[in-house]
Amino acid sequence: MILRSTLDTGAAAYAGNRGALLEKLAALDAEHAKALGGGGPKYVKRHHDRGKLLPRERIELLVDRDSPLLELSALAAYGTDYPVGASVVTAIGVVENTECMIIANDPTVRGGASNPYTLRKTLRAMDIARENRLPLVNLVESGGADLQSQKDIFIPGGRLFRDLTRLSAAGVPTVTLVFGNSTAGGAYVPGMSDHVVMIKERSQVFLAGPPLVKMATGEDADEESLGGAAMHARVSGLADYLADDEVQAIGMGRRIVASLRWRKLGAAPSPDAAEPLFDAEELLGIVPPDLRTPFDPREVIARVVDGSRFDEFKPEYGASLATGWASVHGFPVGILANARGVLFSAESQKAAQFIQLANQTRTPLLFLHNTTGYMVGKDYEQGGIIKHGAMMINAVSNSTVPHISVLIGASYGAGHYGMCGRAYDPRFLFAWPSAKSAVMGGAQLAGVLSIVSRQSAAAAGRPYDEDTDQVVRTMVENQIEAESLPMVLSGLGYDDGVIDPRDTRTVLGLCLSAVQSAPDPGPGPYGVFRM
C-alpha cells in the first residue's frame, strides 16, 4: 500500500527535531572537512607544487564523468591521535560502466604511511570488494607502515596481502596504479595485483630503500635503479604498463577496467522506479534528539522507498517492529524497522518469520534501527523472551541474502545484534547523526552500577555515600553518552559512514546496486517456521 504521512512540518516538535539534527550535521561537516583537507594546506601545496594530484582528484579522473560515488568510512580515526580520514580514501565508484572498490592513499598525511586506522579502513574496503564481487583499484602512494605504530600494524597488516591474493583467486580483478613510493610492505600491493601501472620518474617500488639497503648489505644503490618505474617495466617485469604522467596512468587504469568486460551476476533493478511521494528534506524533523521519545519509522520509509509504497507484513502483530516489502531505486527490499524501541517476544518471532520469507524470495533486507533491546522483567523471562530473541538472532545470523543496516535512532544491547549490527556482517552499515549505540543507555548503565554498589555496601554493613554515588553516576552517564555517539563509533570503524538523512535513499540505491555484482549464494539451511 502507499504510505500516508501524519508528519506535521509546522509543529514545534518538528522544528526542534530539525534544528537539533542540523546542529549535528554541522559538526559532521566540520569533521568531513578535516578528512578532505588531508595533511593540511602546507602539505597539500607541497604535493601540488610537485605536479601531483590529491587522492580525490585522482579518483575524480578515474571514475566516469557525472557518475555516482559513495565514499566510505570518511571519519575513520575520529577521536584518536591520528588524522580524521586515516590517511586513505575508500569509495565505490563507476569506472567504464563498472562499479569498483577504490582505495587511494593520501600522501599529504605523513607521506601516506599507514597507521592502525588506515589498516582497519583498508581491510573493510577489501571485505566489501570480496563480499560484493567489486573489482578493486588501488591508487598507491605510500611510505608503508607508520613505524611509530608498527606494533599495532605489523601482525594484522599481513591480512592485506592475503586478501589481495584471495580476491584474485576468487576471480575478482585487482588493479594497482602507482603514483609515488610503494615501499617495504607496500611493495607487495603491486606485487600481488593482477594489473600494475607505473609512472616514469615518479613510481618507486622496493622492499627496502637505499638507506636500508646500505645498512643491510653495504650496497650503494640509487632509487631509480633500485625500484624505479622504468626498471620495473624493462627489467623486473613488475610493471605491466609504463605511463608518462598521472593522467595517462589513470587513463590506462580505465582501459584495464574496460578490458575486464565485467558483468553483474545479480538481478537488474526495475526501470520504472518512482520517487517517494514525500520530500527527503523532511527526514531531518522526524527523529527527536531525546531517543526515549518514540517516532514512527514509517515516516522514514515513506521518504526513502519507491513511490512511498510499503506492503506491511503482520501489521497487527508485534507492533513494536514494522516489517514489510518495498523497493529502492527499483531494487526489491524487505524492511525491518523498530517502531517503539523495545523488542518483545511477538516482535522477535515476527522478525524471524519475515527474515525467512525474504530468504525464500531472495530479497535483500534493510534494517532501520531504533531499539533499546529485548524486553526484560519476570513476566517476559517466563514468557520466553530469551528463546524468542534467540530465534530472531538465529534468523539474522543464518540469512544468506544481502543485509544493509542504517542506525537512525537508538541501537542498544542485543537488539543491536538482532537488527544486524556490525558483528553480524551486514554488507553495509551506516548511521544517521541522531543515532546512538551501546550496551545500554548511559542513565540505565549508571543506575545499574549504583544499585550494585548499594547492595555491596549493605552486605558489608557499610554506610553508603550518596554524594559519591551521584558523582560516579554522572561520570558514567557522560562517558557512555560520549562513547555511544555515531562519529565516535565511525572513527573506530564500526560503520561505513555517518550520512546525512536526506542522502539515505541515494546511499541505499548505490549499496543495493553494488550487492547485485555478486552471485546469489542460494538459500540458507532453513525453510520458513511459522512462529
N, C-alpha and C positions, 0 to 999 in steps of 0.2 A: 504494500500500500504506500501511498505518498504521505510522508510525514507532515503534520501540521505543527506550526510553531506557536507557542504561547509566550515567547520571549518578549518582554516589554522593554524596548530600547529607550523609552523615555523615563523609565523608573530610576530612582536614586540608587537602588541596589546595582542596577546595570552600570550606571556611571561610575560607581565606586569600584566595581569589579574591573571595569575597563581601565580606570586610572591606575589601579594597583598593578595591573599586568603591564601597562605601558611603562611604568617605572622599572619593572623587572626587565623589560625588553631594552630599555636604555642602558641598564647595567650590562646586559648581554652584548649589546652592540659595542660597548667600550672594550670588553674583553676580546671580541672578534677583531676589533681594530688593532689590538696588540698582536694578534696572530698574523694579520695582514701586514703589519709593519716589520715583520721578520726581526732582524738583529738591530733595527733602528736606522735612522737617517744616515748616520755616518757610514755604516757598513753597506747599506743599500746603494749609496752614492759610489762607494769604492767599487762595488760589484759592477754597476752600470759603467763606470769610467773604464773598466777593463773590457768593455764591449760585450758584456754578458747579460743575459736575460734573467729575471727573477723566476722562481718556480711557477707562480701563477701565470706569468707571461708565457712561459714555455707551454703550459697546459692550454692556454688560450689559442696558441698557434697549432697545437696538436689536434684539438677537437674540431669537429665540424662547425662551420660558422652558424651561429644562431641556434645551436643545439642545446638541450638542457644539460646542466652539470650539477651533480649532487656531491658537495663537499662533505666529508665525514670527519668526525672527531676533531672539529676545529678548536675545541677548548682543552685538548689533551695537555696535561701538566699544569692546568689551572690550580692555584692553591699550593703549588710546590715551589722548590727553589729553582726550577727550570722554567725557561720562557714558555708562555702560553702558545700552544700550537705544536710544541715538542720538536721543532726544527724540521718538520716534514709535512707535506701536504698530501692528503689522500682523497680521492674523489672517483666517482663513477661518471664517465663521460663517453660521448659518442664519437668514435673515430672511424671515418669511412663507413658510416652507417652501422657500426658495430659497437655495442656497449662494452666498454673496457674498464677494468680497475686501473687507476693511475696512481703511482706513488712517486712523489717528486721531493728530493732533498732540498732544504733551504740552506744554501751555503753562506748566507749572511748571518746565520746564527752559529757561531763557533765553527765556521768552515763546514757546516753540515754534519758535524760529528754527532753520533747517536748517543743519546742518554737513555735511561731506563724507560722513559715515556715514549721516546721515539720508537723503541723496540715494541712496546705494547701496541702502539698505534699502527705500526707497520705489520705486525703479525695479525692484528684484527683485519686489516685490509686484505691480507693474503687469505685469511679464513673466508672472507666474503667472496673473494675471487674463486676459491675452490668450491664452496657450497653452491654458488650460483653459476659456475662454469663461465666466468668472465675472463677473457684474455687479459693478461697482466702486462702493463707497460711501465717500466721503471725509468725515471729521469734522474740519473745519478750524478751527484757531485758532492762527495762526502769524504772527510778525512778518516772515516771508520769510527771506532768506538771512542767516546769521550773518556780518556784514560783515567780521569779523576773519579769516574763512577764505574770503572771496569769490573769491579766485583759484583755489581748488580746486572751486568750486561753479558759477560763472557759465557757463563754456563747456559742461560736461557737463549742467548743470541744464536747458538748453533742451530736452533729450530728454523731460523730464517733461511738458511741454505738447504736444510732438509725439505722445507715446504716448497722451495723453488723447484727442486728436482721432482717432488711428488706432483706438483702441478703439471709439469711436463709429462710425467708418466701417466697422468690421467687424461692426457690429450688436450690440456688447456695451455695454449701458447704463452710463452714468456718472451718479452722483448725488452731490451735494455739499450737506452741511449745514454752515452757517457759524455758529460759536458765539461768535466774537470777531473779532479782527483777521485779515484776509487781505490782506496789504499787498504792494505792489510786485509782484514776480514771482508771489507767492502769489495776487494778484487774478485771475490767468489760470486758476487752478484752477476757481473757479465760472464764470469767463468761458468756459471750454471744456468744461463739463459739460452733459449733456443736461437735467438737472433740478437746480434750486437752491432751497434753503430758507434763509431768513434769519430772525433773531430781532430783534424790536423793541428798540431801545435797547441792543442787545448786539453785533450783527454790524456790522462796518465793513470795507468793501471799497473800496480805492482804490489806484491806481498810485503815488500819492505822497501822504503825509500832509501836514497843514497846514504843518509847518516847511519841508518840501522845496518845497511849492507856493509858499510865501513867498519862498524863496531863488531859485526858478527863474523865477517870473513876477511877484513882488511882490504877488500877490493874497492877501488875508486871507480865510480860509475856515474854518468850524468843521467838526468831524469828521462831524456828522450830515448837514449839507448837502452835504459833500464825498463821503461814502461810506456813510452810514447805511442801515440796512435799509429804513426807510420810504421814503427817497428811491429806492432801487433797486427797490422794489416798485411805486412810483407814478409815477416819473419816467423813470429809465433803462431799466427793464424787465429788469434783470439778475436780480432775484429773481422766481421763479415762485410762491413761497408765502411768506407772512409769518406767523411764529409769535409767540405772546406770551411763551413761555419755552422753556427747553431741552427739557423733557419733551414739550411739544406739537410742537416741531420734530422730535424723534426719532419721535414718532407719525406725523407727516407723511411722514417718510422711510420708515417701514414701509409706509404706504399706497402710496407711489410704487412700492416694490418689488413689492407685491401687484398693482399695476395692470399690471406688465410681463407678467404671465401667462407667466413664464419656464418653459421645459421643457428637460430634458436631451436631448441628441441621441445619447448612448451607450447601452450596454446596462444593464439593471437587474440588481441582484445576485440571486443565488438566495435565496429566502425561508427556506430551511431550513438555513442555515449552522450547523454545530455548533461548540461551543467546543473549544479544544485539550484533549487528554487530560491534559496536564501543566501544573502551576502556573506562571504567569508569574513569580512570586516567585523561582523557581529560575534565571531568566535572570541573576541577579546573581552566581551562582557558576560560570559557565561559562568566561568569558574570563580567562586568567591575567594578572596585572599585567605579567609579562615576556612580551611578544608573540612572543618567539622560541620559547616553549613552545607546541606545537600543541594544537588543540582541534577537536572535531568540530562543524561548523556545523549538522549535522542535529539536534543537541540544541537549538539556537536555533530551527530551523524547526519542530520538534515542539511548541514552546511558543508559536508565532505563528500557524500556519495552521489552517484549519478542520479539526476532527476529527483533528488531527495526521497528516493524510493527505498523503503526498508520493510521487508516481509518478515515480521516478527514471529519467532518460534516460541511457543508456550508463553504467550504474553500474560496469562492469568496465573501462572505458576512460578514460584521463585522470583517474585517481583523485584528483588534487590539486584538482579542481574538481567540485563536486556540482551537477548540473543536473536539473531536473525540474518537474513540473506540480503545482499546488496551488490553493487558493483562500483568500482572507482576507475575512472578513465577507461571504461569498457572491460575491466578485469573483474570477474566474479570474486566475491569475498564472503566469508561468514564472519559475523561480528559478535564479540562478547564485550559488553560494556557494563561496568559497575554502576548501578543506579542509585543505591543508597549506602554504599560503603561496605556494610557487613555482608559476609557470605554465610548463609545458613545451610542446613542440610539440603533443602529443596533446591537452592541455587547451585549447590555443588553437583547434585545429581543431574539437574538440567544441563549444566555445562558439560558434564561427561558425555551425556547422550548427544548433545549438539556437536561436540568435537568429533565423535564417532560418525555422525551423519556427514559432516564435512569431509571426513576421510573416505567415506563411501563414494562421494561425488567428486573427490579430488579437488576440493575447493580450498584455496588459501584462507588462513584465519587471521583476523585483525583483532587484537586485544586492546581495549581502551581502559586504562587503569584508573580507578578511584576507589580503592578498597582499604579498609582498616584491618582486614584479615578475616579469619574464620571466627564465628561467634563462640564465646566461652561462657561457662556457667554450668551449674549442676544439671539443669533440665536438658541443656544442649549436649552435654557429655553423655548423659544417659540416653539421649535420642540418637547417638551415633555420629556426632559431628566429626570425630576423628576419621572414622572409616569412610564417611561421605566426602570429606575433604580429600582423603587419600584417593578416592575414585577420580576426582577432578584432576588431581596432580598426576595420577597414573595415566589418564587420558591425554593430558598435555605432553607428558614425557614420551609416550609411545606413538603420538601422532606423527605421520610422515609427510603431511602437506606443509608447505611453507608457512611460517608464523611471522607476523610483524606486530610488534608491541609499541604502543605510544602511551607514556605516562602523562596523563593530563591533570590528575589530582594526587591524592594520597596513594601510596603503594607500599603497604606495611605488612610485616610478618609473613606468614605462609601464604597469605593472599597474593603477595608479590610472586610467589612460586606458581600458585595455581593459575595466575593470569600470564604465565610465560615470561617471567623475569629473565635477566641475563643468564643465570645459571642453567636455564632450560633451552638455551641455544636458539632463540628466535633468529631468523635470517637478518632482521634489522630491529633495532630498538632505539626509539627517540623519546625525548621528553619535552614537554612544554615548560616555560619558565615558572609556571604555577605549581609544578609537581614537587613532591617530597617522597623520599623512600628511606625506610629504616626498619629495624626490628619492630619498633612501635613508636608512637608519638612521644615527644620529649616529656610532656606532663605525665603520661602514663608510666614511662620508664622511671622517672624521678619518684613518682608515688610508690611504685613497687619497691624501689631501694629504701625508701623511707619506712615502709611497712616492715620490711625485713630487719632493718636496723632497730626499730622499736621492739620487735619480737625478741631480738637478740639481747637487747638491754634488759627487757623484762625477765628473760630466762636467767640472766646472770645477776638479777637483783640490783641493777644499776639504775640510777635516775637518768631520764632521757633529756638531752639538751635540745630544747625546741629551737633556740637561736641558731645553733649549728645545723640542725635539720633544715631550716629554711635556707641557709646559705648553700648547703650541699644540693638541695633540690633545685635552687636557681641555677647553680653552676651546671648540674647535669642537664637540666632542661635546655639551657643555652647551648651546651655542647652538642646535644642531639639535634637541636634545631639547625645548627650550623652544618653538621655533618650530613644532614638529610637533604640539603639544597641541591637542585639539579646541576648547577655549574660545578659544585664540588665533586659530585658523582661522575660528571662528564670528564672532569680533569683526571680522575682516576681510571678512566677508560671503561666505565660501567655502562655506557650507552654509545650510540653512534652520532650523537649530537643533540644539542638543545635547539629547538626550532621555534620560529615564530608561528603561533597557532594559525595565522592566515595562510601559511605555506603548507599546511598539513595535507591538503588534497594533492598538491603537486608532488610533495615528497613521497606520499604513498603511491602515486602513479608511477614515479620513477622506480621505486622499490618493486612494485608488482611487475613492472616490465623487466627488471633485472632478474627476478627469480624465474622468469619464463625462459631464460637461456639454458637452464639445466633441465635434464630429463626428469620425468615424473618417477620418483623412486618406488612407486607402487604402494598398495595398501599395507597397513600395519598388521600386527598379529591378531587383532580382534575384529569381530563384527560389531553390530550395534546391540548393546544391552539396554533393554527397557528398564528405566530406573523407577 
